[in-house]
Amino acid sequence: MELITQSRWPQLLKDKHIIVVVFYDEDQAESKKMLKQLESEFDPALKNFPDAIAVKVSIPDNPDLVKRLNVNIPPTLIMFHHGEEVKQLVKILEPGQNQRDRILKSYKYMTDDLVALVKNLQRLSKK
């Protein structure tokens, strides 16, 4: 996954039809866990979708972009289609759920769900 900065953001929105962005904090364990799964499973799956890309944005290093997109909790995943936000996923801890359960349950089917969303957006683009 390519690391994107706020200076590259406008051009990225123009160049790609489908963008999956992970806003992360490298000092946070859950951010590392999400990035690891996306880089090992989702990023390779995107090779079948030439008009889609997955990128990452460091929250501490890009405060203006983070504020503009209303990202409050790392990790946050936002999907864009033709420059417009279509989906935002933020993992929120349920009452009584410990941190370990949250991580294991949150990411178990994430790759399959994201690939399905990309397929649907790609179909919409062809219509």
C-alpha positions as CSV (number, residue, x, y, z in Angstrom):
1,M,0.0,0.0,0.0
2,E,1.3,3.3,-1.0
3,L,1.7,6.0,1.7
4,I,-0.2,9.2,0.6
5,T,0.3,12.7,1.9
6,Q,-2.2,15.5,1.9
7,S,-0.2,17.2,-0.9
8,R,-0.8,14.2,-3.2
9,W,-4.5,13.7,-2.2
10,P,-6.2,16.0,-4.9
11,Q,-4.3,14.3,-7.7
12,L,-5.1,10.8,-6.4
13,L,-8.8,11.6,-6.4
14,K,-8.6,12.6,-10.1
15,D,-6.4,9.6,-11.2
16,K,-8.3,6.6,-9.8
17,H,-12.0,5.7,-9.9
18,I,-12.1,3.6,-6.7
19,I,-9.8,4.5,-3.7
20,V,-9.7,2.6,-0.4
21,V,-7.9,4.7,2.2
22,V,-6.8,3.6,5.6
23,F,-6.1,6.4,8.1
24,Y,-3.8,5.0,10.7
25,D,-1.5,5.9,13.6
26,E,1.7,3.8,13.5
27,D,1.9,3.9,17.3
28,Q,-1.5,2.2,17.7
29,A,-1.7,-1.6,17.7
30,E,-5.1,-1.8,16.0
31,S,-3.9,0.4,13.2
32,K,-1.0,-2.0,12.7
33,K,-3.3,-5.0,12.7
34,M,-5.6,-3.5,10.0
35,L,-2.7,-2.4,7.8
36,K,-1.1,-5.9,8.1
37,Q,-4.3,-7.6,6.9
38,L,-5.0,-5.1,4.1
39,E,-1.4,-5.3,2.8
40,S,-1.3,-9.1,2.9
41,E,-4.9,-9.9,1.7
42,F,-6.8,-6.9,0.2
43,D,-4.0,-5.2,-1.7
44,P,-3.1,-8.3,-3.7
45,A,-6.8,-8.9,-4.4
46,L,-7.0,-5.4,-6.0
47,K,-4.7,-6.5,-8.8
48,N,-7.9,-7.7,-10.5
49,F,-9.3,-4.1,-10.5
50,P,-7.1,-1.8,-12.5
51,D,-9.2,1.3,-11.7
52,A,-8.9,0.7,-7.9
53,I,-6.2,1.4,-5.4
54,A,-5.6,1.0,-1.7
55,V,-3.5,3.6,0.1
56,K,-2.7,4.6,3.6
57,V,-2.5,8.0,5.3
58,S,-0.7,8.7,8.5
59,I,-3.0,10.6,10.8
60,P,-0.3,12.4,12.8
61,D,1.5,13.5,9.6
62,N,-1.6,14.8,7.7
63,P,-3.7,16.8,10.2
64,D,-5.4,19.0,7.5
65,L,-6.6,16.1,5.4
66,V,-7.7,14.2,8.5
67,K,-9.7,17.1,9.7
68,R,-11.2,17.8,6.3
69,L,-12.4,14.2,6.0
70,N,-13.6,14.1,9.6
71,V,-11.4,11.2,10.7
72,N,-11.5,10.9,14.4
73,I,-10.5,7.4,15.4
74,P,-7.6,5.3,14.0
75,P,-7.9,3.1,12.1
76,T,-10.6,4.5,9.9
77,L,-11.1,3.1,6.4
78,I,-12.8,5.3,3.8
79,M,-13.8,4.2,0.3
80,F,-14.1,6.8,-2.5
81,H,-15.7,6.4,-5.9
82,H,-15.1,9.0,-8.6
83,G,-13.8,11.4,-5.9
84,E,-16.9,11.0,-3.6
85,E,-16.9,9.2,-0.3
86,V,-19.2,6.2,-0.5
87,K,-18.3,4.2,2.7
88,Q,-16.6,4.9,6.0
89,L,-15.7,2.1,8.4
90,V,-14.7,2.9,12.0
91,K,-14.3,0.1,14.5
92,I,-16.0,1.0,17.7
93,L,-15.7,-1.0,20.9
94,E,-19.0,-2.5,22.0
95,P,-19.9,-2.3,25.7
96,G,-18.4,-5.3,27.5
97,Q,-16.2,-6.3,24.6
98,N,-12.5,-6.3,25.3
99,Q,-9.9,-5.0,22.9
100,R,-8.7,-8.5,21.8
101,D,-12.3,-9.5,20.8
102,R,-12.8,-6.3,18.9
103,I,-9.7,-6.9,16.8
104,L,-10.4,-10.5,16.0
105,K,-14.1,-9.9,15.1
106,S,-13.5,-6.7,13.2
107,Y,-11.1,-7.9,10.6
108,K,-12.1,-11.5,10.1
109,Y,-14.2,-10.9,6.9
110,M,-12.9,-7.4,6.0
111,T,-11.0,-8.4,2.8
112,D,-14.0,-10.3,1.4
113,D,-16.4,-7.4,2.2
114,L,-14.1,-4.8,0.7
115,V,-13.6,-6.8,-2.5
116,A,-17.3,-7.1,-2.8
117,L,-17.7,-3.3,-2.4
118,V,-15.1,-2.7,-5.1
119,K,-16.8,-5.1,-7.5
120,N,-20.1,-3.3,-7.0
121,L,-18.6,0.1,-7.5
122,Q,-16.8,-1.1,-10.7
123,R,-20.2,-2.4,-12.0
124,L,-21.7,1.0,-11.4
125,S,-18.9,2.6,-13.3
126,K,-19.6,0.5,-16.4
127,K,-23.3,1.4,-16.6
